[in-house]
Amino acid sequence: MKKQELSRKLGKRIVLLREKKGWSQAELARVCLKDRQSIERLERGTTNPTAYTLYEVASALEITLAELLKI
């Protein structure tokens, strides 16, 4: 799998999990202590997040990092 494809799949997974909680991008960003634009880039797959950023997103969504990475 290429980097761009992986990023897009991960972004779609984050959107799915965020929407499952009924949250907007702004709400997820607030819980993660990020700005909304960072969450937007993450969901579009146009950024290469650090492992810690993914951990923060998973924690905010109340799931494990392993669950987040099930793409």
C-alpha positions in Angstrom: 0.0 0.0 0.0 1.3 3.4 -0.9 1.7 6.2 1.6 -1.1 8.3 0.1 -3.5 5.4 0.1 -2.8 4.6 3.7 -3.3 8.2 4.7 -6.6 8.4 2.9 -7.8 5.1 4.5 -6.8 6.3 7.9 -8.5 9.6 7.4 -11.8 7.9 6.4 -11.5 5.7 9.5 -11.2 8.8 11.7 -14.2 10.4 10.0 -16.2 7.3 10.6 -15.3 7.0 14.3 -15.8 10.8 14.8 -19.2 10.8 13.2 -20.1 7.7 15.2 -19.6 9.8 18.3 -21.7 12.6 16.8 -18.8 15.0 16.9 -17.8 17.7 14.5 -14.2 18.2 13.5 -14.1 21.2 15.9 -15.2 19.0 18.8 -12.6 16.4 18.0 -10.0 19.1 17.7 -10.9 20.6 21.0 -10.6 17.3 22.9 -7.3 16.6 21.2 -6.0 20.1 21.9 -5.5 20.6 18.1 -6.9 23.1 15.7 -9.7 22.1 13.4 -7.6 22.5 10.3 -5.2 19.8 11.7 -8.1 17.4 12.0 -9.4 18.3 8.6 -5.9 17.6 7.0 -5.7 14.3 9.0 -9.2 13.2 7.7 -8.4 14.2 4.1 -5.2 12.2 4.3 -3.0 15.2 3.4 -0.7 15.0 6.4 1.7 12.5 7.9 0.7 12.4 11.6 3.1 11.3 14.3 2.4 8.2 16.3 1.7 10.5 19.3 -0.9 12.5 17.3 -2.7 9.3 16.3 -2.6 8.2 20.0 -4.1 11.5 21.0 -6.9 11.1 18.4 -7.6 7.5 19.5 -7.7 8.6 23.2 -10.1 11.4 22.4 -12.3 8.9 20.6 -12.0 6.6 23.6 -10.5 3.7 21.6 -7.1 2.1 21.5 -4.5 3.1 18.9 -4.8 -0.5 17.6 -8.5 0.0 17.0 -7.9 3.3 15.2 -5.4 1.6 12.9 -7.8 -1.2 11.8 -8.1 0.0 8.3 
